Amino acid sequence: MALVATGEMMQSDVIVVGGGPAGSSCARELVKHGISCVVLDRCEFPRLKLCAGWITPQVVQDVEMEISAYPHSFLTFDEIHAHIGPYTHRMQAVQHSIRRFEFDAWLLQRSGAAVHRHDVRSIERRDGQYVVDDRFSAPYIVGAGGTRCPVYRSFFREANPRAQALQAVTLEQEFPYEWQDGTCHLWFFEGGLPGYSWYVPKGNGWLNVGIGGMKTQLGRRDEHIRSHWERLTGRLGKDKVRGHRFEPKGYSYYLRGDIRVAERDGAYITGDALGLATRDLCEGIGPAIRTGIDAARCIESGSRYDPRPVEACSTTGIARRLLEYMFVRRSEKAV
Ligand SMILES: Cc1cc2nc3c(=O)[nH]c(=O)nc-3n(C[C@H](O)[C@H](O)[C@H](O)COP(=O)(O)OP(=O)(O)OC[C@H]3O[C@@H](n4cnc5c(N)ncnc54)[C@H](O)[C@@H]3O)c2cc1C
């Protein structure tokens, strides 16, 4: 069905709330199958999204990205340096960095979907339709609005309450910087941080520096993420990032917990809205894209949507056990 505007109401097959990686991937898949959809996002794209912007080869594959044709900042690392105390482990793994400011706008534009800047406030169920703010109507709705998604709030919160122990708090800044060290560095548990900090160089002379930690463990120690940030940037200011005045912004999101209900009566929930970031490296772009695509395919085929098989961890073996214990299990004990 084509998009139809009747009076003030816009009718489509699907309303996608949120135009981040989950929403744009879902929209692209729907458009591919000739299913009409509108993407509603409260922000005009390109928009700021706090994120280190580290992506895996799997993400590149899932979004069918041809690297040589990607028109924005893109950098490939052959290894990542993971530091724990005095030890440095060189993880031999091809990984990439992008800038979310560019990547998300590129994905959304490429989806081919109709995009409306709209801050979704109320979602009602009327005569088999989802009606958003009396302006948009569709028999299906996809929640891709990230941590504060209104679809989650309206239809999925009760079934999948957010677990306090899984909340990660972050501070970060991305800025133009002529970096000399083109390696991606991760520092785990520095100064007792229940999390890790990062230095992620980007293409075209950009750099992302950030820090994330588990909120309940910080609270138990009566610490704030900002004191860890100050230690990190104080150290970086002496070597890797000289002469920069850091002005971070903060954001919080949830790591992967139990998934009880992810689809009901034509409503689907994806990405950060469901809390799908991995329990060891807090990686959420990949799970957002995977579930966005899956939700679209289920709408198209009528099959059951089940995000549970999406990986809950990024690493395997000892690294996975150690990180999951330090982030999630210790937080559960701290609640
Ligand atoms: C500091 C930080 C660093 C991170 N680093 C990485 C990393 O390096 N690699 C990685 O894989 N993951 C990382 N993550 C996690 C990753 O950013 C998220 O998991 C990912 O963005 C989830 O995508 P999404 O599409 O579900 O949600 P989002 O990307 O959050 O998109 C949601 C969209 O919904 C819109 N929206 C929200 N509410 C409404 C509303 N009421 N009406 C309309 N629109 C609305 C928002 O404007 C937004 O555009 C990081 C997260 C943080 C905070």
The ligand as an SDF file (V2000), in Angstrom:
LIG
                    3D

 53 58  0  0  0  0  0  0  0  0999 V2000
   28.6700    6.6100   24.8360 C   0  0  0  0  0  0  0  0  0  0  0  0
   28.1980    5.3960   24.0730 C   0  0  0  0  0  0  0  0  0  0  0  0
   29.1220    4.6910   23.2980 C   0  0  0  0  0  0  0  0  0  0  0  0
   28.6840    3.5940   22.5390 C   0  0  0  0  0  0  0  0  0  0  0  0
   29.5920    2.9730   21.7230 N   0  0  0  0  0  0  0  0  0  0  0  0
   29.1820    1.9560   20.9420 C   0  0  0  0  0  0  0  0  0  0  0  0
   30.0690    1.3860   19.9800 C   0  0  0  0  0  0  0  0  0  0  0  0
   31.1900    1.8290   19.8110 O   0  0  0  0  0  0  0  0  0  0  0  0
   29.6150    0.3510   19.2360 N   0  0  0  0  0  0  0  0  0  0  0  0
   28.3560   -0.1420   19.3810 C   0  0  0  0  0  0  0  0  0  0  0  0
   28.0080   -1.1050   18.6850 O   0  0  0  0  0  0  0  0  0  0  0  0
   27.4840    0.4020   20.2550 N   0  0  0  0  0  0  0  0  0  0  0  0
   27.8560    1.4480   21.0130 C   0  0  0  0  0  0  0  0  0  0  0  0
   26.9540    2.0600   21.8510 N   0  0  0  0  0  0  0  0  0  0  0  0
   25.5610    1.5880   21.8620 C   0  0  0  0  0  0  0  0  0  0  0  0
   24.8430    2.1100   20.6290 C   0  0  0  0  0  0  0  0  0  0  0  0
   25.0330    3.5050   20.4940 O   0  0  0  0  0  0  0  0  0  0  0  0
   23.3320    1.8160   20.6980 C   0  0  0  0  0  0  0  0  0  0  0  0
   23.1580    0.4990   21.1360 O   0  0  0  0  0  0  0  0  0  0  0  0
   22.6430    2.0190   19.3520 C   0  0  0  0  0  0  0  0  0  0  0  0
   22.6500    3.3730   19.0020 O   0  0  0  0  0  0  0  0  0  0  0  0
   21.1890    1.5200   19.3800 C   0  0  0  0  0  0  0  0  0  0  0  0
   20.5490    1.8780   18.1900 O   0  0  0  0  0  0  0  0  0  0  0  0
   18.9660    2.1310   18.1530 P   0  0  0  0  0  0  0  0  0  0  0  0
   18.6210    2.3840   16.7310 O   0  0  0  0  0  0  0  0  0  0  0  0
   18.2760    1.0710   18.8960 O   0  0  0  0  0  0  0  0  0  0  0  0
   18.7240    3.4510   19.0030 O   0  0  0  0  0  0  0  0  0  0  0  0
   19.2940    5.0110   18.8110 P   0  0  0  0  0  0  0  0  0  0  0  0
   20.5240    4.9260   18.0160 O   0  0  0  0  0  0  0  0  0  0  0  0
   19.3040    5.5300   20.1620 O   0  0  0  0  0  0  0  0  0  0  0  0
   18.1530    5.6520   17.9390 O   0  0  0  0  0  0  0  0  0  0  0  0
   16.9160    5.9730   18.5030 C   0  0  0  0  0  0  0  0  0  0  0  0
   16.2850    7.1090   17.7320 C   0  0  0  0  0  0  0  0  0  0  0  0
   14.9500    7.3040   18.2320 O   0  0  0  0  0  0  0  0  0  0  0  0
   14.6670    8.6790   18.3050 C   0  0  0  0  0  0  0  0  0  0  0  0
   13.6390    8.9020   19.3210 N   0  0  0  0  0  0  0  0  0  0  0  0
   13.7190    8.6960   20.6510 C   0  0  0  0  0  0  0  0  0  0  0  0
   12.5420    9.0330   21.2540 N   0  0  0  0  0  0  0  0  0  0  0  0
   11.7140    9.4440   20.2690 C   0  0  0  0  0  0  0  0  0  0  0  0
   10.3760    9.9400   20.2550 C   0  0  0  0  0  0  0  0  0  0  0  0
    9.6520   10.0690   21.3790 N   0  0  0  0  0  0  0  0  0  0  0  0
    9.8300   10.2820   19.0670 N   0  0  0  0  0  0  0  0  0  0  0  0
   10.5560   10.1720   17.9280 C   0  0  0  0  0  0  0  0  0  0  0  0
   11.8210    9.7230   17.8870 N   0  0  0  0  0  0  0  0  0  0  0  0
   12.3970    9.3620   19.0340 C   0  0  0  0  0  0  0  0  0  0  0  0
   16.0030    9.3110   18.6870 C   0  0  0  0  0  0  0  0  0  0  0  0
   16.0640   10.6750   18.2910 O   0  0  0  0  0  0  0  0  0  0  0  0
   17.0080    8.4360   17.9020 C   0  0  0  0  0  0  0  0  0  0  0  0
   17.3210    8.9890   16.6400 O   0  0  0  0  0  0  0  0  0  0  0  0
   27.3470    3.1660   22.6070 C   0  0  0  0  0  0  0  0  0  0  0  0
   26.4320    3.8730   23.4060 C   0  0  0  0  0  0  0  0  0  0  0  0
   26.8560    4.9810   24.1200 C   0  0  0  0  0  0  0  0  0  0  0  0
   25.8480    5.7640   24.9360 C   0  0  0  0  0  0  0  0  0  0  0  0
  1  2  1  0
  2  3  1  0
  2 52  2  0
  3  4  2  0
  4  5  1  0
  4 50  1  0
  5  6  2  0
  6  7  1  0
  6 13  1  0
  7  8  2  0
  7  9  1  0
  9 10  1  0
 10 11  2  0
 10 12  1  0
 12 13  2  0
 13 14  1  0
 14 15  1  0
 14 50  1  0
 15 16  1  0
 16 17  1  0
 16 18  1  0
 18 19  1  0
 18 20  1  0
 20 21  1  0
 20 22  1  0
 22 23  1  0
 23 24  1  0
 24 25  2  0
 24 26  1  0
 24 27  1  0
 27 28  1  0
 28 29  2  0
 28 30  1  0
 28 31  1  0
 31 32  1  0
 32 33  1  0
 33 34  1  0
 33 48  1  0
 34 35  1  0
 35 36  1  0
 35 46  1  0
 36 37  1  0
 36 45  1  0
 37 38  2  0
 38 39  1  0
 39 40  1  0
 39 45  2  0
 40 41  1  0
 40 42  2  0
 42 43  1  0
 43 44  2  0
 44 45  1  0
 46 47  1  0
 46 48  1  0
 48 49  1  0
 50 51  2  0
 51 52  1  0
 52 53  1  0
M  END
$$$$
